[in-house]
């Protein structure tokens, strides 16, 4: 009897220790994520500038669907998402499965070089790409010298080329990052599986689709959710690469929300409503991706 | 594999590697050349590095920005590693139903985009007088669901019998954590450190919101400022970009292998 009650208190003590260990981290997330999120929800039903805020019902929400710049920013963000994320994940998968090849030479060197862009800060690489694609930048110089262009093309001030430059920059910065996740996951797969497939006469393409992709599914799902989340929140590139231009043609949702909140006369209520829409979009997309990820089991 | 296929594979890897490295090479070579030479397409390193450096120092307070960035990033990384690993360890080692539920709520926070919390955080922090302070910079990202998840995952491989033995020997829980868990999880800590330091150093939106004073600006903010003029001095600009990139590149290279190992543990 005394023994079991002693055990009970020990369990209780352990239980309490656990709570103490996780309390600082859990409380910080509560106060730095959930509390502000809830306050943003309340704020999104208020309007006014600065500190003078009044309740305004859902007018912030109806307003944003008549705001042509906001609609443009949604379109841009989804354009980046739909083109860039699949391209990047496919590239990363192909590169990872090539680099996983045991017979490959200079494997470490290739891996390091392809991962190298991830060492640059987001502002830094945005500025590098802005310079590379400038009117007097090296890309124009090369294209003119090769005779592909007769005169420099204003990549950053034409609607479609500005968007495409952002996609190229994103691919450059993040493909290697995702590749490392795939490489790590591939190392958990027994290499003998691949050797057996080879003996059975499977082509590299068959191996890729029948072995690599199915076995990497959890990692692919993880990277897809991370990239979707990141793309919906794009900010640094839009600000520093194209400045949202020309005429908001490449502006992202986060960039526009920042402008509404801090660049012009602050409209916190309206900005909060728009940010809440992003939150809902992120949640829906993550949910859909998890559903799709489950189905193929 | 046939010779032709092998050749194509290497060619593909070489092209991808070239594309990956070229912008960085261009950045380094541009930082040693005059702006006019950069524009004329000079790709080999030149001798204008010192001049660019002098111009940069004259136009922006680089040492202050570097000092700020190092201060914020180092303090954030240290606190974040302790807080997040304590939480991840607590969630795994002492897990029960209630704690598992709290963990799944925390994972939901991963879905909350930063712009959705940015405005209320700004309001809360300006009321608390935390604009332009280190605490203002670090507080929102000390504890992240990603790091907690990573440490929780790695705590799973922490041997239970060793822990029991330590308990019988009378070691307190907190000492088990600091003297046994931290040393055995070195690669997870290295990966977490790389990720946290890089994120802290590179963060741009949040500092842009709360660092309203020039004295508290970070290195990425200074680089962004440099592009605002009408005429861009490419030599000077690329030198600033280089300075901004070096610390994260060095951290990454020192911890590259540990990083890959730690990621492997996290995705298992």
Interface residues (C-beta under 8 A of the other chain):
Chain A: X14 X15 X17 X18 X19 X20 X21 X22 X24 X25 X26 X28 X29 X32 X33 X34 X35 X36 X37 X39 X40 X43 X95 X98 X99 X103 X104 X109 X110 X112 X113 X114 X115 X116 X117 X118 X119 X120 X121 X122 X123 X124 X125 X127 X128 X129 X130 X131 X132 X134 X136 X138 X141 X142 X145 X172 X176 X180 X181 X183 X184 X185 X187 X188 X204 X218 X219 X222 X229 X232 X233 X235 X236 X239 X240 X253 X254 X257 X258 X261 X262 X268 X271 X272 X275 X276 X278 X279 X282 X283 X286
Chain B: X1 X9 X12 X13 X16 X17 X19 X20 X21 X23 X24 X26 X27 X30 X39 X40 X41 X43 X83 X84 X86 X87 X88 X89 X90 X91 X93 X94 X95 X96 X99 X102 X106 X109 X110 X111 X112 X113 X114 X115 X116 X117 X118 X119 X120 X121 X122 X123 X124 X139 X140 X141 X142 X143 X144 X145 X148 X173 X177 X198 X201 X202 X204 X205 X208 X209 X219 X220 X221 X223 X224 X226 X227 X232 X234 X237 X238 X241 X244 X245 X248 X249 X252 X253 X256 X259 X260 X263 X264 X267 X268
